[in-house]
Every structure is written in structure tokens, then in C-alpha cells.
Amino acid sequence: MEAPAITKAHMHPALSNPDIIYSIFAHLNPLPDVLATLRSGQDLHKAVLRSDAVLIRSALKNAALVCRAFAGPASDALWSVLHAGFAPLFYTFKGFEVIRKREPLLGTDLYSVEHILTGLLMQVLNGPVSADDWARWEDRAQRVRCFVFADHARWQLDAAFLPVLMDRARDLAHPLFPNLQAFAVRESLGYPPRRGLLFALAHSSASLSAVTVATRIPLPFHETLAEDLEELQAGLAMTGARLRYMNVYSHYQCIHVTLPFARFGDLRTVHTSPMTLAGYRYAVTHLSALEELEELIIAVDDDPERAGGLAGKPLGGIYQYPLEGKLKEAFEDQGGFRALHKLSLDGTHSEVGELTQRIKSATLEDVSLVSNQDFTSDITKLVKPLGSEHIAASLRKVHLSLDTNFALVASGADAIHAPFADVLRPLFRLHALEELEVTSWHRVLSISDEDVWDMATAWPFLRSLIIASDSKSSNRARIAWTPYAPSISRPSIPALVHLAEECRQLTRLRVDVADMSEEDLHVLETHVAVATARQTQLIHWIPAWGDHCLHLSLPDVDRLAQALHRLFPSLEGPGPGEADWHRPGRPMKYWWTEEEQETAAYHLMENFNERIH
């Protein structure tokens, strides 16, 4: 059915401007969301379908039939992302037919999507493909930007048509999908038809830039994963495509397979699921050779139930690739990562050190470390590389999640608190720091007023400071301990006021504060009376979180809120409902329990809202 024509007399002026029409339909295009999901390294299934996908597709189909002005933009959005393999394109062939069987195959695992789908469906092609068929195919294929093969069954159904497609590609001497930008697939498990599909996708477009390869839930990656990546590289070499994003996703199953990243010399972003130590060390050697790598998310799996059974086994796949060219140079000089901007690493201090000692980048700005240590003294070893001369100068954002062994506290082998200045002293060398978030599990970070003054001196460009300690543990009922021992320090409100006044760009502050006396409040009010400058950037200040709200003692909350708001007139308290998308980062009322909402600490934050004009 052809879209009806609209005469100029009846046409709205906007319809004569193709830029406006394409911009309107761009809001219904799923491609940006899918590409963002694939490039961020998220679960493959999150890129499958939006909750409103059926409604959007129906709207696009109707729009394409309304008028010719809508047909092109609506069709571009409709065909941009295919979640059902090649099948929608096969419907352009007059001889294509899907046969639905009455019953699934006997003996199939009813919990397997693959068995259910292949047991109920069969795709057949009756007769040759005509020139008109191929013309319709190419009209739609040039609109495709992304394929998402979310299950093995779809590979199996489409595999029979690969010879037809590959023959067509050879006849045309140009890619099947000239504008394809990304695809997400499951590993092939070594099956030739599935690996052929991987090659066909990699060989289908010179504009391909993002690839996700995921394991089959709930199994770990097969040792043939390395060969899958080799097949991918071979396909890319034939088109000259420059792969920029690669995500190897195993659904939290430990990876014990060689990953030849150095074969993909144009990679800028690599995300992987947790690896065994042997796999991690092998991957780091390859990754360090990538001269354009800007973002790396990698982890070492220290769970003995997942990694322990693999630790003594040889790495799966082709264990040794020849070290030659750039890879050999990187291996010999223990350097690399020269373009790295962002690093996220989950591992111990020794594993972090193995990677950071290779970094030669002068542009590393964002580091996130998640680590499980035995002793608090190991934390210093973890963060020490961040203070090295070649890294410290460029770091802007640091996120640390520190988990130490609580059993050592219970036995008396280690202290419940860790002095901030002792264990995190290397961070004071990061003079360009803008954002610091530290979460300490099973330990309380002891922060003195002197520490806060040192922060104000060391981090003049600070925008966000979050330091959270786990002061409420399920072990407390079983083992007598308290996070409020006299030896544990918390910063005073006046000290944090000094920090906010010195760091003029500070917008977010979350640090558990010490009790405040009436005398302290009087000193603060005196300071407010003589202060001439106002810091207008500070918006969110959380003085107490969780269990600490129940222990914090404050004087007259109204007077304190008035004093703070005069110094920081942009302060606002928690929002009343769900997340406020207009104010990202704003705390919400439901973050605190009903008991915590009755405390002075929470009333102080609520009071900030009453003073907003």
C-alpha cells in the first residue's frame, strides 16, 4: 500500500522541511538507547526491547502510511534496530515463509528458549530470489543500524539463509548492511553456522563500530570464545571497519579464556565481566598495546566458588598469540594505555598495581576501584599508584569501594576504624580532583577537622565529596562493637563549612558529621555575621546517613539551617517523592527510614527546602 500524497494546499509548512520531520521521528527511534546500552557494557537483555516498543512500532508503521513526507523518516526509525535477527528482512522475499509447528520437538528442555523456538518455528525459502526481492531487501537493509541476537535459537533459524546472503554480497561487491553500526550476539560455542553468522555480521558493514558478545545464560564462556573474536577480526579486516567498542559479557560468570584484544587495534572502549587472575593478566598485556584505548572496565573474580575451580586449569582458547609489533613493545617496556581516560577495576591492591604500573597516559581522568582487602593497611597500597606523578596530575574523578574482612575486627586483629589521613593519604596529591566518592564496608573512616582542612588545601576544584562508612552491620547483633568509640573522629560542621567556602565549585557534600553544641552554633553564627561572600554552588548537603541520624546530636535546628542557608543560599533538602529527573543527584525522602525521618539531622535537611525562594 502506497502512502497517499498530500497537496501543497493542504500541507502544513513543517512538512516541506525534511530536517524538522526527521527530528520529530528521531524521538521514536530506539537506536540511541540501544547504542548507549551496548557502549556502556550493560547486560545484553537490556538492549532487547523497551517496555513501550510495541506501541512505538505500531505508531511508526501507521505514520509511514499517512503520507509520503512521513514514509522515509518513519521507516528509518522502524528498521533501525532489529531484535529478531534477519527474519524481518526475509519477508521482502516473496518465497519466504515461516512454518509454525503444532507441537514442540519431543525431548526438548521446556526451560530453554532455544529449544522452544526452534521446535515451533521453521523458516523456508520457496524458489529463487528475484531482482525485485533484492531491491526491496536493499531498501530496508540500508536503514538497519543495529542487530540484537538475544538467543541462540535466532542464530539457528537464520543460519540456513547465510549462503544466500553471502553470495549476494559477493555479487554486489559491497556490504550487505552499509550503515550497520552495532550488533549484539551470543557466543557461537564452536558451531559452524553460528560462527558463520558472526563473520557475516562483521563482514556486513564498513561503519560497524560497536560489538557485544555474551555468554549463554547461565553458563560461563566456552573456550571457543577466542576463536569467535578471531572470526570477528577477520570479518572486520575485509571491510576496513574500525571497531571502537567491545563488550564481553558473561552474566557474572567468571571468564577463563584468552581474549586477543590486541588484534583490534582501533578499540577505544572495552568492557569485560570478571576474569580469573590468569585471564586478567593475559588481557592486560593485550590491552596495554591498544594505543587508542580510552575507557576500560575490567575485574578479577576472587569468589572461590566461581574462580577456584578454574584457577588451576590452563586458559581456554589459543593460549599464546605471538608477541610482535606494538604488543611486543608494550610487553617489553611494561608501559601502555597511553590514551586511557577512564578506568574501572575490581581487584586487590596487587592486581590494581599490575595494571596501573603500565599506564603511561597523561589524560587519565576517571578511576573507579572496587577492592576486598584483609587489613586496612592494604587500602594504602591500593590507592598509592593513584598518587604517582604520571597519574595524579590528570585525575578528576575517583570512586573507591573498600571492603575489608570483618572477621578480623571481631577477633581483634584489626581496628574497627581507619584514620582517613593514614590509609588514603595518597589522595591528597590529586590537586586536580573534582569528584571523590569513598565507601568503606566493615570499617569506619575516621575523619578529623585537620583532615578536612587538608582536603580544602589539596582539592581546590572539588565539586562533589561523598565519604560513607558502613556503621550498621548485621554482625553487630552477634558481636559487640560500636562505630562510636572515642577514638573515632567525625568532622565538625564548621570544618565542612570551611571546605565548602574554600572549594567554590562544591555542589554536593555527604559526610557524617560530629555532634554540635550550642557553643559551636554560636561560633558559626558569628562567622555568618561577618562573612561577605556567599558560596552559591552548594546544593546538596547530607550531614548524616542511615544509622548515624539516630546518634547525631544537633542544637536548635532552625537556627542552624538559617546560618547554613545564609552561607549557601542554593541548599535544598530531600525531594518528597521518587527520583527527580529535573534535579539529578537530589536526595529523596524515601532514602531514609521513618525512624530516621524523625531525627534532628533529617529535620535540618528538610528545613533547607523551607528557605528556598
C-alpha positions in Angstrom: 0.0 0.0 0.0 1.4 3.3 -1.1 1.2 6.3 1.2 -1.3 8.9 -0.1 0.0 12.2 -1.5 -0.8 15.5 0.2 -1.2 18.6 -2.0 0.7 21.7 -1.1 -2.6 23.5 -0.4 -3.3 21.1 2.4 0.3 20.7 3.6 1.5 22.2 6.9 4.7 24.3 6.3 6.7 21.9 8.6 6.1 19.0 6.2 8.1 20.8 3.5 11.2 20.8 5.8 12.7 17.3 5.9 15.0 18.3 8.8 12.0 19.1 11.0 10.3 15.8 10.1 13.4 13.7 10.7 13.9 15.4 14.1 10.4 14.6 15.1 10.7 10.9 14.3 14.2 10.7 15.9 12.4 10.8 19.3 10.7 7.5 18.4 13.9 5.9 17.2 15.2 3.2 19.6 18.7 3.4 18.2 20.2 5.9 20.6 19.1 4.0 23.6 20.3 0.7 22.2 23.7 2.0 21.2 24.1 3.7 24.6 23.3 0.3 26.3 25.8 -1.6 24.2 28.5 1.0 24.5 28.1 1.2 28.3 28.7 -2.5 28.7 25.3 -3.3 30.2 23.5 -6.6 30.0 22.6 -7.7 26.5 18.9 -8.2 27.5 18.6 -4.5 28.5 19.1 -3.7 24.8 16.4 -6.1 23.6 13.1 -4.2 23.9 11.7 -1.1 25.6 8.5 -1.6 27.6 6.7 0.6 25.0 8.4 -0.9 22.0 5.2 -2.5 20.6 3.3 0.8 20.8 6.1 2.7 19.2 6.5 0.3 16.3 2.7 0.4 15.7 2.9 4.2 15.7 5.8 4.2 13.2 4.0 1.8 10.8 0.9 4.0 10.9 2.9 7.1 10.3 4.7 5.6 7.3 1.3 5.0 5.7 -0.1 8.5 6.4 1.8 10.4 3.8 5.0 10.4 1.7 6.6 13.0 3.8 6.4 10.7 6.8 7.3 7.4 5.0 11.0 7.9 4.9 11.7 9.2 8.4 9.2 6.7 9.9 10.8 3.7 8.0 14.3 4.8 9.1 13.2 4.6 12.7 11.2 1.4 12.2 14.1 -0.5 10.7 17.0 1.0 12.6 17.1 -1.8 15.3 16.2 -5.4 14.6 15.6 -7.5 17.7 14.5 -10.6 15.8 17.6 -11.4 13.7 17.4 -11.2 9.9 13.8 -12.5 9.8 12.0 -9.2 9.3 14.2 -8.6 6.2 13.4 -12.1 4.8 9.7 -11.1 4.5 10.7 -9.0 1.5 11.3 -12.3 -0.4 8.0 -13.5 -1.9 9.1 -17.1 -1.4 9.9 -16.7 2.3 7.6 -18.5 4.7 7.6 -19.2 8.4 6.0 -22.6 9.3 4.7 -22.9 12.8 4.6 -26.5 14.0 1.7 -27.7 16.2 3.9 -29.2 18.9 7.4 -28.7 20.1 10.0 -31.4 19.4 9.9 -34.3 21.9 12.7 -34.4 24.5 13.4 -30.7 24.4 14.1 -28.7 27.6 11.0 -26.6 28.1 13.0 -24.1 30.0 15.2 -23.4 27.0 14.2 -20.6 24.7 16.3 -22.1 22.0 14.5 -25.4 22.1 11.1 -23.9 22.3 11.7 -21.5 19.4 13.4 -24.0 17.1 10.9 -26.6 18.0 7.9 -24.5 17.0 9.2 -22.5 14.0 10.8 -23.3 10.7 11.9 -20.7 8.1 11.9 -21.8 4.5 12.5 -20.1 1.1 10.4 -21.4 -1.7 12.1 -20.7 -5.0 14.8 -18.3 -6.2 15.1 -14.7 -5.0 14.2 -12.3 -7.8 15.7 -8.9 -8.6 12.6 -7.2 -7.2 13.0 -9.2 -4.0 16.6 -7.9 -3.6 15.5 -4.4 -4.4 13.1 -4.4 -1.5 15.7 -6.1 0.7 18.3 -3.4 -0.1 15.8 -0.6 0.6 15.3 -1.9 4.1 18.8 -3.2 4.7 20.3 0.3 4.2 18.1 1.5 7.0 19.4 -1.1 9.6 21.8 0.3 12.1 21.8 -2.4 14.8 21.1 -6.2 15.2 20.4 -7.7 18.6 20.6 -11.5 18.6 19.4 -12.2 22.1 19.3 -16.0 21.9 20.9 -18.9 20.1 17.7 -20.0 18.6 17.5 -17.0 16.3 21.0 -17.8 15.1 20.0 -21.3 14.3 16.9 -20.2 12.4 18.8 -17.6 10.3 21.8 -19.8 9.7 20.3 -21.6 6.7 20.0 -18.3 4.8 23.6 -17.2 5.3 24.8 -18.8 2.0 22.2 -16.8 0.1 23.2 -13.6 1.8 27.0 -14.1 1.4 26.5 -15.0 -2.3 24.6 -11.7 -2.8 27.3 -9.8 -1.0 30.0 -11.2 -3.4 27.8 -10.4 -6.4 27.3 -6.8 -5.3 30.9 -6.3 -4.1 29.6 -4.1 -1.3 28.4 -4.7 2.3 25.0 -6.3 3.0 24.2 -3.6 5.5 26.1 -0.5 4.5 25.0 1.6 7.6 25.2 -1.1 10.3 26.8 0.4 13.4 26.5 -2.2 16.1 25.4 -5.8 16.9 25.0 -7.9 20.0 25.2 -11.7 19.8 25.7 -14.8 21.9 29.0 -16.8 21.6 29.0 -19.5 18.9 30.1 -22.4 21.1 32.1 -23.5 18.1 29.1 -24.4 15.9 30.0 -23.5 12.3 26.6 -22.0 11.4 26.7 -19.6 14.4 30.3 -18.7 13.7 29.3 -18.1 10.1 26.7 -15.6 11.3 29.3 -13.8 13.4 31.5 -13.5 10.3 28.6 -12.3 8.2 27.7 -9.6 10.6 31.4 -8.4 11.0 31.7 -8.5 7.2 28.4 -6.7 6.6 29.4 -3.0 7.0 32.4 -0.7 6.9 30.7 1.6 9.5 30.5 -1.1 12.2 31.8 0.4 15.5 30.3 -1.5 18.5 30.1 -5.2 19.3 28.8 -7.1 22.3 29.5 -10.8 22.7 27.7 -12.5 25.5 27.7 -16.0 27.1 24.7 -18.3 27.1 22.9 -17.9 30.4 23.8 -19.4 32.9 27.0 -21.0 31.6 30.5 -19.5 31.6 32.1 -18.6 28.3 33.2 -21.6 26.2 36.9 -21.9 25.3 36.0 -21.2 21.7 35.3 -17.5 22.6 38.8 -16.6 21.5 38.1 -18.2 18.1 34.9 -16.2 17.9 36.9 -13.0 18.3 39.3 -14.1 15.6 36.4 -14.7 13.3 35.1 -11.2 14.1 38.5 -9.7 13.4 38.7 -11.5 10.1 35.3 -10.1 9.0 36.3 -6.6 10.1 39.6 -6.8 8.1 37.6 -7.4 4.9 35.5 -4.2 5.2 38.1 -2.0 6.9 35.6 -1.2 9.7 37.2 0.4 12.8 35.7 -1.3 15.8 35.6 1.2 18.7 33.5 -0.5 21.4 33.7 -4.1 22.6 31.8 -5.6 25.4 32.4 -9.2 26.6 29.5 -10.0 28.9 29.3 -13.2 30.9 26.4 -12.5 33.3 28.8 -12.6 36.3 30.2 -16.0 35.3 34.0 -16.0 35.6 35.9 -15.7 32.3 38.9 -18.1 32.0 39.5 -17.7 28.3 42.2 -15.8 26.3 40.9 -12.6 24.9 43.1 -11.3 22.0 42.2 -7.6 22.3 45.4 -6.5 20.6 44.0 -7.8 17.3 41.5 -4.9 17.4 43.9 -2.0 17.2 41.2 0.7 16.9 39.3 -0.1 20.2 38.5 2.9 22.3 36.3 1.2 24.9 36.5 -2.3 26.4 34.1 -3.7 29.0 34.5 -7.2 30.3 32.9 -9.4 33.0 35.1 -10.7 35.9 38.1 -12.9 34.9 40.3 -15.3 36.6 43.7 -13.9 37.6 45.4 -15.7 34.7 42.9 -14.4 32.2 43.2 -10.9 33.7 47.0 -10.8 33.4 46.8 -12.1 29.8 44.1 -9.5 28.9 46.1 -6.6 30.5 49.1 -7.4 28.3 47.0 -7.2 25.2 45.0 -4.2 26.3 48.1 -2.2 27.1 49.1 -2.4 23.4 45.9 -0.5 22.3 47.1 3.0 21.6 43.6 4.5 21.2 42.0 2.8 24.3 40.2 5.5 26.3 37.9 3.5 28.6 38.4 0.2 30.3 36.1 -1.7 32.7 37.7 -5.0 33.9 37.6 -7.1 37.0 39.3 -10.0 38.7 37.0 -12.6 40.2 38.0 -13.5 43.7 35.0 -15.7 44.5 36.4 -19.2 45.2 33.1 -20.8 44.2 33.4 -19.3 40.7 37.1 -18.8 40.1 38.6 -21.5 42.4 37.7 -24.4 40.1 39.2 -22.7 37.1 42.3 -21.3 38.8 44.5 -24.4 38.2 43.3 -25.0 34.6 45.1 -23.7 31.5 43.4 -20.7 29.9 40.8 -21.7 27.3 41.3 -20.9 23.7 44.5 -20.2 21.9 46.7 -19.5 24.9 49.7 -17.8 23.3 49.5 -15.3 20.5 52.9 -14.3 19.2 54.1 -11.1 20.8 55.0 -8.9 17.9 54.9 -5.3 16.8 53.1 -3.0 19.2 52.2 -5.8 21.6 55.8 -6.9 21.9 56.9 -3.3 22.6 54.2 -2.9 25.3 55.2 -6.2 26.9 58.9 -5.3 27.0 58.7 -1.8 28.4 55.8 -2.6 30.8 54.1 0.5 29.5 50.9 1.3 27.6 47.4 2.6 28.0 48.7 5.9 26.6 45.3 7.3 25.7 43.3 6.0 28.7 40.7 8.4 30.1 38.6 6.2 32.3 39.4 3.1 34.3 37.1 0.9 36.3 38.8 -2.1 38.1 37.7 -4.6 40.6 40.6 -6.4 42.3 43.1 -6.4 45.2 45.9 -3.9 45.6 48.4 -6.2 43.9 46.1 -6.6 40.8 45.5 -2.9 40.7 49.2 -2.4 40.8 49.9 -4.7 37.9 47.7 -2.6 35.7 48.4 0.9 37.0 52.2 0.4 36.7 51.7 0.0 32.9 49.7 3.2 32.5 51.6 5.9 30.6 48.5 8.1 29.9 48.7 11.8 30.7 44.9 12.1 30.3 43.6 9.6 32.9 40.7 11.5 34.5 38.3 9.0 36.0 39.2 6.0 38.1 36.8 3.6 39.9 38.3 0.9 42.2 36.4 -1.9 44.0 38.5 -3.9 46.3 38.2 -6.5 49.1 41.2 -6.4 51.5 42.2 -8.3 54.6 43.6 -5.3 56.5 43.0 -1.6 56.4 46.8 -1.2 55.7 46.2 -2.8 52.3 44.0 0.2 51.4 47.0 2.5 51.2 48.7 0.0 48.9 45.6 0.1 46.7 45.4 3.9 46.3 49.2 4.5 46.3 49.5 4.2 42.4 46.9 7.0 42.1 49.3 9.4 43.7 52.1 8.6 41.3 53.4 11.6 39.4 52.2 10.4 35.9 48.7 9.7 37.1 47.9 12.3 39.8 48.2 15.4 37.7 45.2 14.5 35.4 42.8 12.7 37.8 39.4 14.4 38.1 37.1 11.7 39.5 37.9 8.9 41.9 35.4 6.4 43.2 36.5 3.8 45.8 34.5 0.9 47.3 36.6 -0.6 50.0 35.6 -3.9 51.7 37.8 -5.3 54.4 37.5 -8.5 56.4 35.0 -8.0 59.3 36.2 -11.3 60.9 39.5 -9.6 61.7 37.6 -6.9 63.6 35.7 -9.5 65.6 38.9 -11.3 66.5 40.7 -8.1 67.5 43.3 -8.5 64.7 42.3 -5.2 63.1 40.7 -2.0 64.3 37.1 -1.1 63.6 38.1 2.4 62.3 40.7 3.5 59.8 42.1 7.1 60.0 41.4 8.8 56.7 44.8 10.6 56.6 46.7 7.3 57.2 45.0 5.0 54.7 44.1 7.4 52.0 47.0 9.9 52.2 48.0 9.4 48.5 44.7 11.1 47.5 46.0 14.4 48.8 48.3 14.5 45.8 45.4 14.7 43.4 45.3 18.5 43.1 43.0 18.5 40.1 40.4 16.3 41.8 36.8 17.3 41.2 34.8 14.3 42.5 35.6 11.9 45.3 33.4 9.1 46.5 34.6 6.6 49.1 32.5 3.8 50.5 34.1 1.8 53.3 32.5 -1.5 54.2 33.0 -3.1 57.7 35.2 -0.1 58.6 34.5 3.4 59.8 36.7 6.1 58.2 37.8 8.3 61.0 38.0 11.9 59.7 39.3 14.8 61.8 38.9 18.6 61.3 42.5 18.7 60.3 41.8 16.2 57.5 39.0 18.4 56.2 41.3 21.5 56.2 43.9 19.4 54.3 41.2 18.5 51.8 40.3 22.1 51.2 44.0 22.8 50.5 44.6 19.8 48.3 41.4 19.8 46.2 40.6 23.5 45.3 38.5 22.3 42.3 36.3 19.9 44.3 32.7 19.6 43.1 31.4 16.5 44.9 32.6 14.8 48.1 30.9 11.6 49.4 32.5 9.6 52.2 30.3 6.8 53.5 31.1 4.2 56.1 29.3 1.1 57.0 28.3 1.8 60.5 25.3 -0.6 60.6 26.2 -4.3 60.2 24.3 -7.5 60.5 27.2 -8.7 62.6 26.5 -6.1 65.3 23.8 -8.2 67.0 26.2 -11.1 67.2 29.4 -9.4 68.0 29.7 -6.5 70.4 31.2 -3.4 68.6 30.3 0.2 68.1 31.2 2.7 65.4 31.0 5.5 68.1 34.1 4.7 70.1 36.0 7.8 71.4 38.9 7.0 69.1 36.7 7.5 66.0 36.6 11.1 64.7 34.0 12.8 62.6 34.4 16.3 61.1 32.6 19.2 62.7 30.1 21.3 60.7 32.3 24.4 60.9 35.2 22.4 59.4 32.9 21.4 56.5 31.7 25.0 56.1 35.4 25.9 55.7 35.7 23.2 53.0 32.7 24.5 51.1 33.9 28.1 51.2 37.4 27.2 50.0 36.1 24.9 47.3 33.9 27.4 45.5 32.6 24.8 42.9 31.5 22.3 45.5 27.9 21.2 44.8 27.4 18.0 46.7 28.6 17.1 50.2 27.8 13.9 52.1 30.0 13.2 55.1 28.7 12.1 58.6 29.3 15.0 60.9 30.2 15.2 64.6 27.8 16.3 67.3 27.3 20.0 67.5 27.0 22.0 70.7 25.2 25.3 71.4 28.6 27.0 71.7 29.6 25.6 68.3 26.4 27.0 66.8 27.1 30.5 68.3 30.6 30.4 66.7 29.1 29.6 63.4 26.5 32.4 63.6 29.3 34.8 64.4 31.1 33.7 61.3 28.0 34.1 59.2 27.5 37.7 60.5 30.9 38.8 59.3 31.1 36.7 56.1 30.9 38.8 52.9 31.0 36.2 50.2 28.4 33.5 49.5 29.0 30.1 48.0 26.1 29.6 45.6 27.1 26.3 44.1 26.5 24.0 47.1 23.1 22.4 46.6 23.0 19.1 48.4 24.5 18.7 51.9 23.7 15.4 53.7 25.2 15.7 57.3 24.0 12.2 58.4 23.1 9.0 56.6 21.3 5.9 57.8 22.1 4.8 61.3 24.1 7.9 62.0 20.9 10.0 62.0 19.9 8.2 65.2 23.1 9.1 67.0 23.7 12.7 65.8 23.0 15.5 68.3 22.3 19.0 67.0 21.3 22.3 68.7 18.4 24.5 67.5 17.8 23.1 64.0 16.0 26.2 62.8 18.9 28.5 63.7 21.5 26.1 62.3 19.5 25.8 59.0 19.2 29.6 58.8 23.0 30.0 59.3 23.9 27.4 56.7 21.4 28.8 54.2 22.8 32.3 54.5 26.3 31.0 53.7 25.0 28.6 51.0 21.7 30.1 49.6 21.3 27.3 47.0 20.9 24.5 49.5 17.9 22.3 49.1 16.7 19.3 51.1 15.3 15.9 50.1 12.7 15.7 47.5 9.2 14.4 48.5 8.7 11.5 46.1 10.6 9.4 43.6 13.7 10.4 41.8 13.6 14.0 40.4 14.8 13.8 36.8 14.9 17.6 36.7 17.4 17.7 39.5 19.8 14.8 39.1 21.5 13.7 42.3 18.9 15.3 44.6 18.3 13.1 47.7 14.8 11.7 48.1 12.8 11.3 51.3 12.4 7.6 50.8 16.2 7.2 51.2 15.7 7.5 55.0 13.5 5.2 57.2 10.5 6.6 59.1 12.6 6.5 62.3 15.4 8.4 60.7 13.0 11.0 59.3 12.1 11.9 62.9 15.7 12.9 63.8 17.3 16.3 64.0 19.6 15.5 61.2 16.7 14.9 58.8 14.8 17.9 60.0 17.8 20.1 59.3 17.8 18.9 55.7 14.0 19.4 55.4 14.5 23.0 56.7 16.6 23.8 53.7 13.5 23.3 51.5 11.5 25.8 53.6 14.1 28.5 52.9 14.1 28.2 49.1 12.6 31.2 47.4 
